[in-house]
Amino acid sequence: MEIAAAWTPSKDINLSQVSYLALGDENVLEPFDKAIKKFAKKDSSDTHSLIKKYPFNQQQRASGALWDHGGQKTIYLKGAPEHLLNLCRLSGADVDGAENQLRALVAKGFRVIALASADTDSVPENLENLKGLAWQFLGLLAFADELRSESKPAIAAAQAAGVSVKMITGDHFDTAFHIGRLLNISPYREQVVQGSELPATEEELESYVKQKTVFARILPKQKFNILSALKRSEITAMTGDGVNDVPALVNANVGIAMAAGSDIAKDAGDIILLDNNFVSIVRAISEGRIIYDNIRKMLFYLLATSLGEVLTIIGALLIGLPLPVTAIMILWVNLVTDTALVIPLGLEPPEADHMSRPPRHPKAPILDRLILTRIGLVGIAMSASILGVFAFFIHAGYPHEYAQTLAFAMLVFAQWVNAFNARSEGQSLISRLRVPNFKLLAGLSLAALAQALVMFGPLKDIFGVQSVNASHLLAGLSITGAAVYLTVEIHKFVSRKRQSIQI
């Protein structure tokens, strides 16, 4: 932020000098004050001595300082132009001139403050009662806070993700509207409201703030109230950098302080945005959704395959068959196959629609009805296909170990297929292949190599597997692979149809 323009009603007024006096001293925290500090210059021959510094007063919408100059005490103020103009004794022509300048500056999107001064015989405790003094209007300072080129696309991305972006500022109505329109937060003036127009009751405020997107001339207390109203039905995140933002930062569900802001704002925030960039917030939302989606995919894969193992063993016992797999085979599947595939699933690239879905309810279970149903269907399909082939070979007179070897291979292959099913909750397996996950392919390669060592290599005797006919093996793998694949594909298809009907 920097001062882009300055205007004074008289050439005799040194705005650089009076800006320094209104600032009070050089120990500044607020972004506005830091910009003024760069602009303001202390006259080397000046003999002013600081008596008292006044913090921002919500009623007067101004802050300032009291100085002594040769025995004469003078208060210098900086604050909202419309308030200081009302405070000063100006002729109609002077008021019109100042207001015209103000309108011209705010129409360009500048953030504008006014400067004023008055002599006093006393040392006021605060800025509550200033009307008894003869105030002189000193001029206007216009601040340029250039928008980043990536801000508008970032806000559009947040809105597409179902995030309602609102701008709460102490700036002039026209400045707020101009900036809001540039960012597509407030395309219409009707979406902008001033602090003086906010409803007084909590019930009215809650419904009112949902309809508005830009709030201008807002006081710290009003920021707090707006956040309180939104929190009744929304999850809120608040960004801020100044002392005046502290109450709202504390009140929000997530307070995000700018790294370039004041220390007290950073202390009040839950998160400090190191690059001071809204884009980072949108990226964080995206990363959060990717992580959440991948956790669901990992859980689906693990639980579905584990259920398939359990149902296979229980099913065999219920129908009087010998065990289809041994304990060491189960351990191998859980420790080797699962590990090699589930970790890459946690690193799955994002799905195309992950930033176009509405936010999930914070109390929504991570495993909803959709995933639980799919877990059950996959478990049944896996166990039914394995048990069917196992029972066929047992009844055909093949040795138990022969049928067991086929069941073991089918169980492992079903998990491989299910890992690729798990890559997307809505997309088909074939469609999802267009987005490669090389880590998953690497995991599958390791799992396949390890399985080959068990089926055909030196680990064969340890696991008690037998050599099987290639056609039998291929048929068994095809049956269980098709069962798991088609079960998930049909469920995805039905789920997509239901969602389209609901929309």
Backbone hydrogen bonds, N-H to C=O, Kabsch-Sander energy under -0.5 kcal/mol:
donor,donor_aa,acceptor,acceptor_aa,energy
2,E,144,A,-1.7
4,A,2,E,-0.6
4,A,142,A,-2.6
5,A,142,A,-1.5
7,W,140,L,-2.5
13,I,10,S,-1.3
14,N,12,D,-0.5
15,L,13,I,-1.1
18,V,14,N,-2.5
19,S,15,L,-2.1
20,Y,16,S,-1.3
21,L,17,Q,-1.8
22,A,18,V,-2.6
23,L,19,S,-1.6
24,G,20,Y,-1.3
25,D,23,L,-0.7
28,V,26,E,-1.6
34,K,30,E,-2.3
35,A,31,P,-2.0
36,I,32,F,-2.3
37,K,33,D,-2.6
38,K,34,K,-1.5
39,F,35,A,-1.4
40,A,36,I,-3.8
41,K,16,S,-1.2
43,D,41,K,-0.5
46,D,43,D,-1.8
49,S,68,D,-2.3
51,I,66,L,-3.0
52,K,66,L,-1.6
54,Y,64,G,-3.1
57,N,62,A,-2.9
58,Q,56,F,-0.5
61,R,57,N,-1.9
62,A,57,N,-1.1
63,S,78,K,-2.4
64,G,54,Y,-1.9
65,A,76,Y,-2.0
66,L,52,K,-3.5
67,W,74,T,-2.9
68,D,49,S,-2.5
69,H,72,Q,-2.3
72,Q,69,H,-1.3
73,K,71,G,-0.5
73,K,120,T,-0.7
74,T,67,W,-2.6
75,I,118,A,-3.1
76,Y,65,A,-2.7
77,L,116,A,-3.4
78,K,63,S,-2.7
79,G,114,A,-1.9
80,A,61,R,-2.4
83,H,80,A,-0.6
84,L,80,A,-2.2
85,L,81,P,-2.7
86,N,82,E,-1.4
87,L,83,H,-1.3
88,C,84,L,-1.6
89,R,135,W,-1.5
90,L,88,C,-1.0
95,V,91,S,-2.6
96,D,92,G,-2.4
97,G,93,A,-2.3
98,A,94,D,-2.4
99,E,95,V,-2.8
100,N,96,D,-2.5
101,Q,97,G,-1.9
102,L,98,A,-2.4
103,R,99,E,-2.7
104,A,100,N,-2.2
105,L,101,Q,-2.1
106,V,102,L,-2.7
107,A,103,R,-1.9
108,K,104,A,-0.6
108,K,105,L,-0.9
109,G,106,V,-1.6
110,F,105,L,-1.7
111,R,143,F,-2.4
112,V,110,F,-0.6
113,I,141,L,-2.2
114,A,79,G,-3.0
115,L,139,G,-2.2
116,A,77,L,-1.9
117,S,136,Q,-1.9
118,A,75,I,-1.8
120,T,73,K,-2.4
130,L,128,E,-0.6
133,L,130,L,-1.4
135,W,133,L,-1.2
136,Q,117,S,-3.3
138,L,115,L,-2.8
139,G,115,L,-1.2
140,L,7,W,-3.2
141,L,113,I,-2.8
142,A,5,A,-3.2
143,F,111,R,-3.2
143,F,141,L,-0.5
144,A,2,E,-3.3
145,D,143,F,-0.6
146,E,144,A,-0.6
151,S,148,R,-1.5
152,K,148,R,-0.6
154,A,150,E,-1.8
155,I,151,S,-2.5
156,A,152,K,-2.4
157,A,153,P,-2.2
158,A,154,A,-2.1
159,Q,155,I,-2.6
160,A,156,A,-2.3
161,A,157,A,-1.3
162,G,159,Q,-1.7
163,V,158,A,-2.5
164,S,162,G,-0.6
165,V,163,V,-0.8
166,K,164,S,-0.6
167,M,213,T,-2.6
168,I,166,K,-0.5
169,T,167,M,-0.5
169,T,215,F,-2.9
176,A,172,H,-2.7
177,F,173,F,-2.6
178,H,174,D,-2.4
179,I,175,T,-2.4
180,G,176,A,-2.7
181,R,177,F,-2.4
182,L,178,H,-2.0
183,L,179,I,-1.9
184,N,181,R,-0.9
185,I,180,G,-3.0
186,S,180,G,-1.5
191,Q,188,Y,-1.8
192,V,189,R,-2.0
193,V,214,V,-2.1
195,G,216,A,-1.9
197,E,194,Q,-1.9
198,L,195,G,-1.2
205,L,201,T,-2.1
206,E,202,E,-2.0
207,S,203,E,-1.2
208,Y,204,E,-2.1
209,V,205,L,-2.7
210,K,206,E,-0.7
211,Q,207,S,-0.6
211,Q,208,Y,-1.1
212,K,208,Y,-0.8
213,T,191,Q,-2.1
214,V,191,Q,-2.0
215,F,167,M,-3.2
216,A,193,V,-3.1
217,R,171,D,-1.8
218,I,169,T,-2.1
223,K,219,L,-2.4
224,F,220,P,-2.0
225,N,221,K,-2.1
226,I,222,Q,-2.7
227,L,223,K,-2.4
228,S,224,F,-2.2
229,A,225,N,-2.4
230,L,226,I,-2.3
231,K,227,L,-2.3
232,R,228,S,-0.7
232,R,229,A,-0.7
233,S,230,L,-1.4
234,E,230,L,-1.8
236,T,234,E,-0.6
238,M,254,V,-2.4
240,G,256,I,-1.7
245,D,242,G,-1.1
246,V,243,V,-1.4
249,L,245,D,-2.6
250,V,246,V,-2.3
251,N,247,P,-1.9
252,A,248,A,-2.1
254,V,236,T,-1.5
256,I,238,M,-3.8
256,I,254,V,-0.6
257,A,255,G,-0.6
257,A,271,I,-2.9
258,M,240,G,-2.0
259,A,273,L,-2.0
261,G,258,M,-1.6
262,S,241,D,-3.1
266,K,262,S,-1.9
267,D,263,D,-2.2
268,A,264,I,-1.7
269,G,265,A,-1.6
270,D,255,G,-2.0
271,I,255,G,-2.5
273,L,257,A,-3.3
273,L,271,I,-0.5
274,L,272,I,-1.1
276,N,273,L,-1.3
280,S,277,N,-1.2
281,I,277,N,-0.6
281,I,278,F,-0.8
282,V,278,F,-1.6
283,R,279,V,-2.5
284,A,280,S,-2.0
285,I,281,I,-2.1
286,S,282,V,-2.4
287,E,283,R,-2.9
288,G,284,A,-2.5
289,R,285,I,-2.1
290,I,286,S,-2.3
291,I,287,E,-2.6
292,Y,288,G,-2.3
293,D,289,R,-2.8
294,N,290,I,-2.5
295,I,291,I,-2.1
296,R,292,Y,-1.9
297,K,293,D,-2.1
298,M,294,N,-2.5
299,L,295,I,-2.5
300,F,296,R,-2.7
301,Y,297,K,-2.4
302,L,298,M,-2.6
303,L,299,L,-2.8
304,A,300,F,-2.5
305,T,301,Y,-2.1
306,S,302,L,-2.2
307,L,303,L,-2.5
308,G,304,A,-2.0
309,E,305,T,-2.0
310,V,306,S,-2.4
311,L,307,L,-3.0
312,T,308,G,-1.8
313,I,309,E,-2.0
314,I,310,V,-2.9
315,G,311,L,-2.8
316,A,312,T,-1.8
317,L,313,I,-1.9
318,L,314,I,-2.4
319,I,315,G,-1.9
320,G,317,L,-0.8
321,L,316,A,-3.0
330,I,326,T,-2.0
331,L,327,A,-2.4
332,W,328,I,-2.1
333,V,329,M,-2.3
334,N,330,I,-2.5
335,L,331,L,-2.7
336,V,332,W,-2.4
337,T,332,W,-1.3
338,D,333,V,-2.5
340,A,336,V,-2.4
341,L,337,T,-1.3
342,V,338,D,-3.1
343,I,339,T,-1.2
345,L,341,L,-1.3
346,G,342,V,-1.3
346,G,343,I,-0.6
347,L,344,P,-1.3
348,E,345,L,-1.4
354,H,351,E,-1.8
356,S,353,D,-1.8
364,A,361,H,-2.1
368,D,366,I,-0.7
372,L,368,D,-2.6
373,T,369,R,-2.6
374,R,370,L,-2.0
375,I,371,I,-2.7
376,G,372,L,-2.2
377,L,373,T,-2.4
378,V,374,R,-2.5
379,G,375,I,-2.4
380,I,376,G,-2.2
381,A,377,L,-2.7
382,M,378,V,-2.9
383,S,379,G,-2.3
384,A,380,I,-2.8
385,S,381,A,-2.1
386,I,382,M,-2.1
387,L,383,S,-2.9
388,G,384,A,-2.2
389,V,385,S,-1.9
390,F,386,I,-2.7
391,A,387,L,-3.0
392,F,388,G,-1.9
393,F,389,V,-2.1
394,I,390,F,-2.1
395,H,391,A,-2.7
396,A,392,F,-1.4
397,G,394,I,-1.3
398,Y,393,F,-2.3
403,A,399,P,-2.1
404,Q,400,H,-2.6
405,T,401,E,-2.0
406,L,402,Y,-1.7
407,A,403,A,-2.4
408,F,404,Q,-2.5
409,A,405,T,-2.3
410,M,406,L,-2.6
411,L,407,A,-2.4
412,V,408,F,-2.0
413,F,409,A,-2.5
414,A,410,M,-2.7
415,Q,411,L,-1.5
416,W,412,V,-1.8
417,V,413,F,-2.4
418,N,414,A,-2.4
419,A,415,Q,-1.9
420,F,416,W,-1.2
421,N,417,V,-1.9
422,A,418,N,-2.2
423,R,420,F,-0.9
424,S,421,N,-1.1
432,R,428,S,-2.3
433,L,429,L,-1.0
433,L,430,I,-0.6
434,R,431,S,-1.4
435,V,432,R,-1.8
441,L,437,N,-1.9
442,A,438,F,-2.2
443,G,439,K,-2.4
444,L,440,L,-2.7
445,S,441,L,-2.2
446,L,442,A,-2.1
447,A,443,G,-2.5
448,A,444,L,-2.8
449,L,445,S,-2.3
450,A,446,L,-2.5
451,Q,447,A,-2.5
452,A,448,A,-2.2
453,L,449,L,-1.7
454,V,450,A,-1.3
455,M,451,Q,-2.8
456,F,452,A,-2.9
457,G,452,A,-0.7
457,G,453,L,-0.7
459,L,453,L,-1.4
460,K,457,G,-1.6
463,F,459,L,-1.7
464,G,460,K,-0.6
464,G,461,D,-0.5
465,V,460,K,-1.8
473,L,469,N,-2.5
474,L,470,A,-2.8
475,A,471,S,-2.3
476,G,472,H,-2.5
477,L,473,L,-2.6
478,S,474,L,-2.2
479,I,475,A,-2.3
480,T,476,G,-2.2
481,G,477,L,-2.4
482,A,478,S,-2.5
483,A,479,I,-2.2
484,V,480,T,-2.3
485,Y,481,G,-2.6
486,L,482,A,-2.9
487,T,483,A,-1.9
488,V,484,V,-1.8
489,E,485,Y,-2.4
490,I,486,L,-2.7
491,H,487,T,-1.9
492,K,488,V,-2.7
493,F,489,E,-2.4
494,V,490,I,-2.6
495,S,491,H,-2.3
496,R,492,K,-2.5
497,K,493,F,-2.1
498,R,494,V,-2.3
499,Q,495,S,-2.2
500,S,496,R,-2.2
501,I,497,K,-2.0
502,Q,498,R,-2.3
503,I,499,Q,-2.1
